[in-house]
């Protein structure tokens, strides 16, 4: 046997990994796809490598926000005859990949819980306790999406405690990034700071996706600075993040980085810079993930609320991370914010339509409560503006 096809697959795999490391998700996905096509039609390629390729291809599709394509790519591994040929770690990884996508869409809570049950039934007989870390990580993110911060933190910490860098591994930075996001949502700056520094420690040990992780670091640093009230530093990190994001393909990471950058620019009063970035995010109106559609509409509404504050002569405020919103005093120009307040209300209504659907799927009230708090801030300014005839 010449192994010509086998070496061709390995070369494509290496090229796909390199493309991923440079943030070129489109190219990486295509290279993984080509490698998978060859692998699936050649006896020279080991079955375990086919499983790795299929999951890597699906992972890049998720990064590109092509969630349903990712599900289609993973589907063959769910078939019983295919499972018998795959390594247990790939089968378990496939089960948890489905959970990740289910939560990103999201599907109903009952469907997600059935997916967890399937994965939890599988791993005890196929692997060791460290496999549970993947399940606990995603459960933590599910609690976060439902607004249950205490449960999210406890669950994610349990997952991190049993994590090991082995197949079916999840990178240490992925676990720590999840813990950072939970801490941020809970407005716990001490814990967020701790997890960010540990993230940096593990970042230096990992050898995949340096350019992407550098953008994520800039985003995290900017968000932590905002939480701690360090506006100038938040702005500096945001500038670095926005500049670096232009060098990577469009996808979930680039959107998250741009989202954080817009918020830092708004807090610093740089409305024009925020508007330029926000305009490039308009594709999120049609994102497959309802979470992303909601996030975009919320960001757009917060932009108009920030503009209304500025027009009224009020100090900037961080609508995402600030914990206190004292009632505004007299406005410098009571009529000036009316237009932006109206646009903010319309955008919050659009966000609520998406958010209400997500809340129904996940059986919670997190987004409705979030929008109600935002509308209360709008109303506080409206009370100081002239009544419209």
Steps between C-alpha positions, in 0.01 A plus 500: 500500500647836395324716761481782245151597607590476868786749463281728289247506783771578755630787287151645466446460874823686579407778256153529657654527847734775378210691343306476825799635689497807276128554547414394145194290583364484145823356367539269796147362459554436131829320562342282768216423259740396225693280742177340622381421146825318428504326837143373466579337164839349583590186695842651566361746756437369853144529627605707802651762268174521306319573826751770589462660159121498515495667840768754401302589187182542704687713754609741228145520369385593850770769513362635172145502646388230256334297774264287296777403260703396802216277619483341156875439506476328838192292415679194352686445830165470678405189300547174688697329221737798485539510879625142504794608281592812700702545815298554815653845551380612155150371564485681835648812342232482232227477765628810677551681169127456444434652843711805416309562177162432663571769757627746241182478292335441761262205484254426781628437851347152499690410181823633650443302819446181296832565326671534837343176621626318192856626551488427875381144432784444255818621667507287821542183299731649240737740679610639832369776726690774315262455206231653716677838476355558152146439622545723805651779289197508270259467793666805653442692178137386498449630854661828391261529206210447742625776732594260780844632581563318828413162346703585190809577705473191721447269203780650290738483797416131544580446132833678533589293809482172305646634174801330347679577177420177323257370241214588483663813630377852510773761513571644842446848359146400397411398855658813649335726244164354601575564867607856418174568317294370791697716745452800274125445479486470880695832526770328709812692399731313740403161359501627141850640551618167644364296209641739241851466647467122507374512142821683404704232676338220302507708182880489508489119511270446204621477144185558297328818388740762633361790294143417598586467867682833491177666388310321775753623754454860385125459532524352849742769618268772368196347669679458833623861484141617442377294794768653721432854378829541312351672196826614339648148518176348372520733201865414433429128500191556285707678236745211490215250482320684219819531298588133540147382423534635147768236436284195577201356316149597594359272766404466863835623633516805277143593589565468875816711471319769300207499744732564794682770302178689424414503870842632599483776238153601622618517860787723392265727304643401160163463329630525144745213549227292664261575212755392237548160663130456574415557134721207403314270737162533328525146359428379854133580437494173303735291715399137548554535873211677668743598776706692246193666347389609847849621590518714187158661554590570864830658395321714241248617760774575753676707233193721458455527878863609531442757225191627686701546819766691310243725330338571837831597658512195729817310586569176305394175667575134439164338435649150492728489806410790731307406814346835594295750297402794718210709372632774267477863610400794283587467132720756327282480190169322576386481136826369354470132606142442375599355163762262643268393781236404244755299302621332820146396589446354153826305520420370847162383369681313221738345753208401721331312216808281460569488873148388587534207260836399653351523850215274394744246359717504813209537745628816668445876513859622466465707183161646591645619831801644320286697254269624774801642684615677182154645436495636854814698414333634188193600702715680759632732229161533330350635823732801469415572136208714371169324446429441135180654367 
